[in-house]
Every structure is written in structure tokens, then in C-alpha cells.
Amino acid sequence: MPDMFSPKDVRREPTDIEMVQEVTLQQLSDWLLRLFGALPEHLLQHFRDLEALKNGLSPIFNEMRDGDSLWLCQSRFRAPLWGHEGVALVRDNRPIVYILMMNH
């Protein structure tokens, strides 16, 4: 499977995001399906298949340790048609790795 997210969408120790909600991998999958539900089925399957999703999020899961968590995040500064949303690996209440999933 090709990389799910571009390396330019992966950021380390971001300071411009706010954590919105802690999620499990299944909850992240559900969120992505709601967000991108209009995509063709062959693309949505990568979000439904939790192993494929975990592999696609390897920049996060490769660094995950006991006690770390996944969080939905958004840009700290937002305006109409400006901002972003994504998922972060959070350790000690700090985002360590952030993957931007949608620009507004």
C-alpha cells in the first residue's frame, strides 16, 4: 500500500495545534469515514481496515509507548476556510507527532 499521508503532513512537536478529543483507533477510523465519506469505496477501505490504518499512521505508531494516546487535534488558529485537523500522538499531555489530515 502506498503511504497514506505525505511526509510533509507529518510534524514533530507541533506548537500550533490544540487537542480536541482522545480517541481509540476505532474512533479515529469512524471520524475519518465521516470526514471523507464521499470518497470512492476502494479509498475508504483503508480507513475501515484498522491494520491498514495503523500501518498508514506508522509515524505515530512507530513512536508510541505505554501511556501514550491518540488525540484528534485542530489548528489553534482558525477562520473561515483557514485551519487544519488531524491526529496526534500525545505523551505527558504534549503532542509529539501530528499528522495533518484536512486543510480548510
C-alpha positions as CSV (number, residue, x, y, z in Angstrom):
1,M,0.0,0.0,0.0
2,P,1.4,3.5,-0.8
3,D,1.9,5.9,2.0
4,M,-1.4,7.0,3.4
5,F,-0.2,10.5,4.3
6,S,2.5,12.6,2.7
7,P,5.7,13.2,4.8
8,K,5.0,16.9,4.6
9,D,1.8,16.3,6.6
10,V,3.8,14.8,9.5
11,R,5.1,17.2,12.0
12,R,7.1,16.7,15.2
13,E,6.3,18.5,18.4
14,P,3.8,21.0,16.9
15,T,3.0,24.1,18.8
16,D,0.2,25.4,16.7
17,I,-2.4,22.8,17.5
18,E,-4.9,22.2,20.3
19,M,-6.0,18.7,21.4
20,V,-9.7,18.2,21.0
21,Q,-10.6,14.6,22.0
22,E,-8.7,11.5,23.0
23,V,-9.6,8.6,20.6
24,T,-9.1,4.9,20.1
25,L,-8.0,3.6,16.7
26,Q,-11.7,2.6,16.0
27,Q,-12.9,6.0,16.9
28,L,-10.3,7.6,14.6
29,S,-11.5,5.3,11.8
30,D,-15.1,6.4,12.4
31,W,-14.1,10.0,12.4
32,L,-12.2,9.6,9.1
33,L,-15.1,7.8,7.5
34,R,-17.4,10.7,8.5
35,L,-14.9,13.3,7.3
36,F,-14.1,11.6,3.9
37,G,-17.3,9.6,3.4
38,A,-17.8,10.9,-0.2
39,L,-14.5,9.2,-1.4
40,P,-14.7,6.1,-3.5
41,E,-15.0,2.8,-1.6
42,H,-11.6,1.5,-2.5
43,L,-10.1,4.5,-0.7
44,L,-12.4,4.3,2.3
45,Q,-11.4,0.7,2.8
46,H,-8.0,1.9,4.1
47,F,-9.9,3.8,6.9
48,R,-12.2,0.8,7.7
49,D,-9.3,-1.8,7.9
50,L,-7.8,-1.0,11.3
51,E,-4.5,-2.7,10.5
52,A,-4.2,-0.7,7.2
53,L,-5.0,2.4,9.1
54,K,-2.4,1.6,11.8
55,N,0.2,1.0,9.1
56,G,-0.8,4.3,7.4
57,L,-0.2,6.0,10.7
58,S,3.2,4.5,11.2
59,P,4.9,7.8,12.0
60,I,2.7,7.8,15.1
61,F,2.6,4.1,16.0
62,N,6.3,3.6,15.5
63,E,6.9,6.0,18.3
64,M,4.1,5.0,20.6
65,R,5.0,3.9,24.1
66,D,3.0,2.7,27.1
67,G,0.9,5.6,28.5
68,D,0.8,7.4,25.1
69,S,-2.6,8.2,23.5
70,L,-4.1,9.3,20.2
71,W,-5.9,12.6,20.0
72,L,-8.0,14.4,17.4
73,C,-6.5,17.9,17.1
74,Q,-7.1,21.1,15.2
75,S,-5.2,24.2,14.4
76,R,-5.1,26.6,17.3
77,F,-6.0,29.5,15.0
78,R,-9.0,29.1,12.7
79,A,-11.1,31.2,10.5
80,P,-13.5,30.5,7.6
81,L,-11.6,28.4,5.1
82,W,-8.4,28.5,7.2
83,G,-7.2,25.9,9.6
84,H,-6.5,22.1,9.7
85,E,-7.4,19.0,11.6
86,G,-5.6,15.8,12.2
87,V,-4.4,13.2,14.8
88,A,-1.5,13.4,17.2
89,L,0.5,11.0,19.4
90,V,0.3,12.6,22.8
91,R,2.8,11.9,25.6
92,D,2.6,13.6,29.0
93,N,-0.1,15.9,27.7
94,R,2.1,17.1,24.8
95,P,1.6,16.4,21.1
96,I,4.8,14.5,20.0
97,V,3.9,13.6,16.4
98,Y,1.0,15.2,14.4
99,I,-0.4,14.1,11.1
100,L,-2.4,16.8,9.3
101,M,-5.4,15.1,7.6
102,M,-7.5,18.0,6.4
103,N,-6.9,21.6,5.5
104,H,-9.8,24.0,5.5
